[in-house]
Amino acid sequence: MRLAFSYFRRHDPILWIRVFGTGLCALTTFMIRPFLIFYISDKLGGTVLMPLLVVGLQPLAGILLSFWGGGLADHYGRKPVMLVSLAIQALSMFGFIFAESLWMLILISVLGGMGMPMFLPAANAQISDVVPEEKRAEAFALIHGAVNVGGALGPLLGLAVYLLNQNVIFVVCSASFILFALLIWWKVPETRPEESLHSDKPEKARSSRLLYREHKLLYLLTLFALPVGLLYSQVETTLPLHLKTNFSNASTIFAGLMTINSVVVILLMVWLPKKTENKSPQSMILISYLLFAIVCLGYGFAASFFVLVVTELIFTVGEIIGIIHLQKYVSIAAPAGMRGRYNSIFGLYMQIPKILGPICFGLIFEHFGGGLMFSLIASLLVLCGVAIYQLIRNAENQKFALMQQELQTKTAV
């Protein structure tokens, strides 16, 4: 008990509020996610294409908002943006109950798609504001673990509630977003750094624009992270179809793999980030990319359930190491007054593949099979893993050289 209390005090209370709220909202969101397509299809008379269109518009809205949503958190503050985004998501979930027509469902879906891209850049920037650099990998791991708790328990609870009353799920999900917003309003202060308070001045406004030549590191990090998002998008879309071509009980196997992933993340979410906290970020990220490449080959050519389980365990380790250290490095690289915008732009590495991945690689899967499709993704992961390793190493060497030069200048004076 004393050890648990000591660990709790290790981090700022703002982090624990984020962990609790994230876990709660993830739980209720995952209650809905497996059944949303079926729910929308029933609303539209059993059609298949239109529900996919309705759900597919969510990441599109997120991408469009990502180009300026993070700037709201830098300009107006983390807290108001988080509150507005949670209110939008609560309204969207509640709106699904009353939406009957295609256009109403599209409007509600787009509204929901706007909420999360507003929330994450502001919330991640807030973590960078209050958590010291040496503890950020652990902090992001706790948040990621909270999402996986929801991912492990949500679908089972959702199934039970969905069979009783579909609308109850949307009410519960909406209420979870409202409760999280009330916690933030009551207990979380504004954390925006002082240097961004006057960003409306002309000279500041010009310097805060994320031009490529001035923020090349951010854009290249996002570019080289796209294969990771591509892997995730294919796991959610074409992997179940690929498993169906090789296994008679594909749906049960897929659900089992997702449960294994969530449970192992929960078990390792504190220990593994602490063990890798002081390792060089480029090495940890490269290792994760290589693990992801192995995962792609495992998914593509596994002939038994045992191989798939081993593949999923490798995926989980790569996920914890890679996602956490990527997020940590972006939080370190971002200037204090641009953390919201940095997180917003970097978040595109997950958003873009959700739209383009299923289309482009879905065609490859349809014509050439899952083996070739996952092999191509594995190749992209290896190439981009080496590229991102070199990119971060060069950036760290430049930073070290600059620090040495400044130290020599001070010593000379």
C-alpha positions in Angstrom: 0.0 0.0 0.0 2.8 2.4 0.9 4.6 1.5 -2.3 1.5 2.2 -4.4 1.0 5.6 -2.6 4.7 6.4 -3.2 4.3 5.7 -6.9 1.1 7.7 -7.1 2.9 10.7 -5.6 5.7 10.3 -8.2 3.6 12.1 -10.8 1.6 15.3 -10.9 -2.1 14.9 -10.1 -2.9 16.2 -13.6 -1.4 13.1 -15.1 -3.6 10.8 -12.9 -6.7 12.8 -13.9 -5.7 12.3 -17.5 -5.1 8.6 -17.0 -8.5 8.1 -15.2 -10.5 10.1 -17.8 -8.7 8.4 -20.7 -9.4 5.0 -19.3 -13.1 5.8 -18.6 -13.7 7.3 -22.1 -11.8 4.5 -23.8 -13.9 1.9 -21.9 -17.2 3.4 -23.1 -15.8 4.1 -26.6 -14.7 0.5 -27.0 -18.2 -0.5 -25.9 -19.5 1.1 -29.0 -16.8 0.6 -31.6 -17.4 -3.1 -32.5 -21.1 -2.4 -33.0 -21.2 1.0 -34.6 -21.2 -0.2 -38.2 -24.1 -2.6 -37.4 -26.0 0.2 -35.6 -25.6 2.6 -38.5 -26.5 -0.1 -41.0 -29.7 -0.9 -39.2 -30.6 2.8 -39.2 -30.1 3.0 -42.9 -32.0 -0.2 -43.7 -29.2 -2.7 -43.9 -27.0 -1.1 -46.5 -23.2 -1.9 -46.3 -21.5 0.9 -48.2 -23.1 3.9 -46.5 -22.1 2.9 -42.9 -18.5 2.6 -44.1 -18.8 6.1 -45.6 -20.2 7.5 -42.4 -17.5 6.1 -40.2 -14.8 6.9 -42.8 -15.5 10.6 -42.6 -14.4 10.7 -39.0 -10.6 10.5 -39.7 -11.0 12.9 -42.6 -12.5 15.5 -40.3 -9.6 14.8 -37.9 -7.0 15.4 -40.6 -8.5 18.7 -41.7 -8.7 19.9 -38.1 -5.2 18.7 -37.3 -3.7 21.5 -39.5 -4.9 24.2 -37.1 -6.5 22.5 -34.1 -3.2 22.3 -32.1 -2.7 26.0 -32.5 -5.9 26.6 -30.4 -4.2 25.0 -27.4 -1.1 27.2 -27.8 -3.2 30.3 -28.3 -6.2 29.9 -26.0 -4.8 27.4 -23.5 -4.9 23.6 -22.9 -7.9 23.6 -20.6 -10.6 25.4 -22.7 -9.7 23.4 -25.8 -9.9 20.1 -23.9 -13.3 21.1 -22.4 -14.7 22.1 -25.8 -13.5 18.9 -27.4 -15.0 16.7 -24.7 -18.3 18.5 -25.0 -18.2 18.0 -28.8 -17.6 14.2 -28.4 -20.3 14.0 -25.7 -22.8 15.7 -28.1 -21.8 13.5 -30.9 -22.3 10.2 -29.0 -25.7 11.4 -27.7 -26.7 12.6 -31.2 -26.4 9.0 -32.6 -29.5 8.1 -30.7 -31.7 10.6 -32.6 -30.0 10.6 -36.0 -32.2 8.7 -38.5 -31.2 10.0 -41.9 -27.9 9.5 -43.8 -27.1 13.3 -43.6 -27.8 13.4 -39.9 -25.5 10.4 -39.3 -22.8 12.0 -41.5 -23.1 15.3 -39.5 -22.9 13.5 -36.2 -19.9 11.4 -37.4 -18.0 14.4 -38.6 -18.7 16.2 -35.4 -17.3 13.3 -33.4 -14.3 13.2 -35.7 -13.5 16.8 -34.8 -13.4 16.2 -31.1 -10.5 13.9 -30.6 -8.0 15.8 -32.9 -8.8 18.9 -30.8 -8.3 17.0 -27.5 -5.1 15.0 -28.0 -2.8 17.8 -29.0 -3.9 20.0 -26.1 -3.8 17.1 -23.6 -0.4 15.8 -24.8 1.0 19.3 -24.7 -0.4 19.6 -21.1 1.6 16.5 -20.1 4.7 18.0 -21.6 4.0 21.1 -19.5 3.8 19.4 -16.2 5.8 16.2 -16.5 9.6 16.4 -16.4 11.4 15.1 -19.5 12.9 12.1 -17.6 9.4 10.9 -16.6 7.5 11.5 -19.9 8.0 8.0 -21.4 6.4 6.5 -18.2 3.6 9.1 -18.3 2.7 8.4 -21.9 2.9 4.7 -21.1 0.4 5.1 -18.3 -2.0 6.9 -20.6 -1.5 4.3 -23.3 -2.1 1.6 -20.7 -5.4 3.3 -19.7 -6.6 3.1 -23.4 -5.8 -0.6 -23.4 -7.7 -1.2 -20.2 -10.7 0.2 -22.1 -9.8 -1.9 -25.1 -9.7 -5.1 -23.0 -13.0 -4.6 -21.1 -15.1 -2.3 -23.4 -16.1 -4.8 -26.1 -17.3 -7.4 -23.5 -19.4 -4.8 -21.6 -20.6 -3.4 -24.9 -21.9 -6.7 -26.0 -23.9 -7.2 -22.9 -25.4 -3.7 -23.0 -26.0 -3.7 -26.8 -28.1 -6.9 -26.5 -30.3 -5.2 -23.9 -30.6 -1.7 -25.2 -28.5 -0.1 -28.0 -29.2 3.5 -26.9 -27.9 2.9 -23.4 -24.3 2.6 -24.8 -24.4 6.0 -26.4 -25.8 7.6 -23.2 -23.1 6.0 -21.1 -20.4 7.1 -23.5 -21.7 10.6 -23.6 -21.8 10.7 -19.8 -18.2 9.5 -19.6 -17.0 12.5 -21.7 -19.1 14.9 -19.6 -17.6 13.4 -16.4 -14.1 13.8 -17.7 -14.8 17.4 -18.7 -16.1 18.2 -15.2 -13.0 16.7 -13.6 -10.8 18.9 -15.8 -12.9 22.0 -15.1 -12.8 21.3 -11.4 -9.3 20.0 -10.7 -7.0 20.9 -13.6 -5.4 24.3 -13.9 -4.2 26.0 -17.1 -0.6 24.9 -17.8 0.2 26.8 -21.0 3.8 28.3 -20.7 4.1 32.0 -20.3 6.0 32.5 -23.5 3.0 31.5 -25.6 0.7 34.0 -23.9 1.5 36.8 -26.3 1.6 34.8 -29.5 -0.9 37.2 -31.0 1.8 39.8 -31.5 2.8 40.1 -35.2 6.4 39.1 -34.7 5.4 36.1 -32.6 2.7 35.1 -35.0 5.2 35.0 -37.8 7.7 32.9 -35.8 5.0 30.5 -34.6 4.0 29.4 -38.1 5.2 25.8 -38.7 7.1 26.4 -41.9 8.9 23.3 -43.2 12.4 24.9 -43.4 12.1 26.0 -39.7 10.5 22.8 -38.4 12.0 20.2 -40.7 12.5 17.7 -37.9 8.8 17.7 -37.0 7.7 17.0 -40.6 10.3 14.3 -41.2 9.4 12.6 -38.0 5.7 12.6 -39.0 6.6 11.3 -42.5 8.8 8.5 -41.2 6.2 7.5 -38.6 3.5 6.9 -41.3 4.3 3.2 -41.7 3.5 2.7 -38.1 0.1 4.2 -38.6 -0.2 2.1 -41.8 0.3 -1.1 -39.8 -2.3 -0.1 -37.3 -4.8 0.8 -40.0 -4.4 -2.6 -41.7 -4.7 -4.4 -38.4 -8.1 -2.8 -37.9 -9.3 -3.4 -41.5 -7.6 -6.0 -43.7 -6.1 -8.3 -41.0 -9.5 -9.8 -40.1 -10.1 -10.5 -43.8 -6.7 -12.0 -44.2 -7.2 -14.3 -41.2 -10.5 -15.4 -42.7 -8.6 -16.8 -45.7 -6.4 -19.0 -43.5 -8.5 -19.8 -40.5 -12.1 -21.0 -40.2 -12.6 -19.2 -36.8 -11.0 -16.0 -37.8 -13.3 -13.7 -35.8 -12.6 -15.6 -32.6 -8.8 -15.5 -33.3 -8.8 -11.8 -34.1 -10.8 -11.0 -30.8 -8.3 -13.2 -28.9 -5.3 -11.4 -30.4 -6.8 -8.0 -29.5 -7.4 -9.2 -25.9 -3.8 -10.5 -25.6 -2.5 -7.2 -26.8 -4.5 -5.2 -24.3 -3.7 -7.5 -21.3 0.0 -7.5 -22.0 0.1 -3.8 -22.5 -1.5 -3.4 -19.1 1.0 -5.7 -17.5 4.1 -4.0 -19.0 2.9 -0.4 -19.3 4.9 0.7 -16.3 7.9 -1.7 -16.1 9.0 -1.5 -19.8 9.0 2.3 -20.2 11.0 2.7 -16.9 13.5 0.2 -18.1 14.0 2.0 -21.4 13.6 5.6 -20.1 17.3 6.5 -20.3 18.1 4.7 -23.5 18.7 6.8 -26.6 15.4 7.6 -28.4 16.7 6.7 -31.8 17.8 3.2 -30.7 14.4 2.5 -29.0 12.4 3.7 -32.0 14.6 1.7 -34.5 14.1 -1.4 -32.4 10.4 -0.9 -32.3 10.3 -0.5 -36.1 12.2 -3.8 -36.6 9.8 -5.5 -34.2 6.9 -4.1 -36.2 8.4 -5.4 -39.4 8.7 -8.9 -37.8 5.0 -8.5 -36.8 4.0 -7.8 -40.4 5.7 -11.0 -41.6 4.0 -12.9 -38.8 0.6 -11.6 -39.7 1.2 -12.2 -43.4 2.5 -15.8 -43.3 1.4 -17.3 -39.9 0.0 -20.8 -40.4 -1.0 -21.5 -36.8 -2.6 -19.8 -33.9 0.6 -20.2 -31.8 2.6 -18.1 -34.4 -0.1 -15.4 -34.3 0.1 -15.3 -30.4 3.9 -14.9 -30.6 3.5 -12.3 -33.2 1.0 -10.4 -31.0 3.4 -10.5 -28.1 6.1 -9.0 -30.3 3.7 -6.4 -31.5 2.9 -5.4 -27.9 6.5 -4.9 -27.0 7.2 -2.9 -30.1 4.0 -0.8 -29.5 5.0 0.1 -25.9 8.6 1.0 -26.9 7.9 2.7 -30.2 4.8 4.7 -29.6 5.9 5.9 -26.2 9.4 7.0 -27.2 8.1 8.7 -30.4 5.6 10.7 -28.4 8.3 11.5 -25.8 10.7 12.7 -28.4 8.2 15.0 -30.0 7.4 16.5 -26.6 11.1 17.2 -26.1 11.6 18.6 -29.6 8.6 20.9 -29.5 9.3 24.5 -28.4 7.3 25.3 -25.2 5.0 27.7 -27.1 4.3 25.2 -29.9 3.6 22.0 -28.1 0.0 21.9 -29.2 0.8 22.4 -32.8 3.6 19.9 -32.8 1.4 17.2 -31.3 -1.3 18.1 -33.8 0.9 17.8 -36.8 2.6 14.7 -35.5 -0.8 13.1 -34.9 -1.3 12.9 -38.7 0.9 9.8 -38.8 -2.1 7.9 -37.4 -4.8 9.9 -39.2 -3.6 9.8 -42.8 -3.2 6.0 -43.0 -6.7 5.5 -41.7 -8.0 7.0 -44.9 -5.4 6.0 -47.5 -4.2 2.7 -46.0 -7.4 0.7 -46.4 -7.9 2.0 -49.9 -4.3 1.6 -51.3 -3.3 -1.5 -49.5 -6.8 -3.0 -49.6 -6.4 -3.1 -53.4 -3.0 -4.9 -53.0 -4.6 -7.3 -50.6 -7.5 -8.0 -53.0 -5.3 -8.7 -56.0 -2.1 -10.1 -54.5 -3.0 -11.4 -51.0 -2.2 -10.5 -47.5 1.4 -12.0 -47.6 2.6 -9.5 -50.2 0.6 -6.6 -48.6 2.2 -7.1 -45.1 5.6 -7.7 -46.7 5.5 -4.3 -48.3 4.5 -2.7 -45.0 7.5 -4.5 -43.4 9.8 -3.1 -46.0 8.5 0.4 -45.4 9.0 0.0 -41.6 12.6 -1.1 -42.0 13.5 1.7 -44.4 11.7 4.4 -42.3 13.2 2.9 -39.1 16.7 3.4 -40.4 15.8 6.9 -41.7 14.2 8.0 -38.4 17.2 6.6 -36.5 19.6 8.8 -38.6 17.3 11.8 -38.4 17.1 11.8 -34.6 20.8 11.0 -34.2 21.8 13.9 -36.4 19.4 16.2 -34.5 20.9 15.1 -31.1 24.4 15.6 -32.4 23.6 19.1 -33.6 22.0 19.9 -30.2 25.0 18.6 -28.4 27.4 20.6 -30.6 25.3 23.7 -30.0 25.4 23.2 -26.2 29.2 22.7 -26.4 29.6 25.9 -28.4 27.4 27.9 -25.9 29.4 26.5 -23.0 32.7 27.5 -24.6 31.4 31.0 -25.3 30.3 31.4 -21.7 33.7 30.1 -20.5 35.5 32.5 -22.8 33.5 35.4 -21.5 
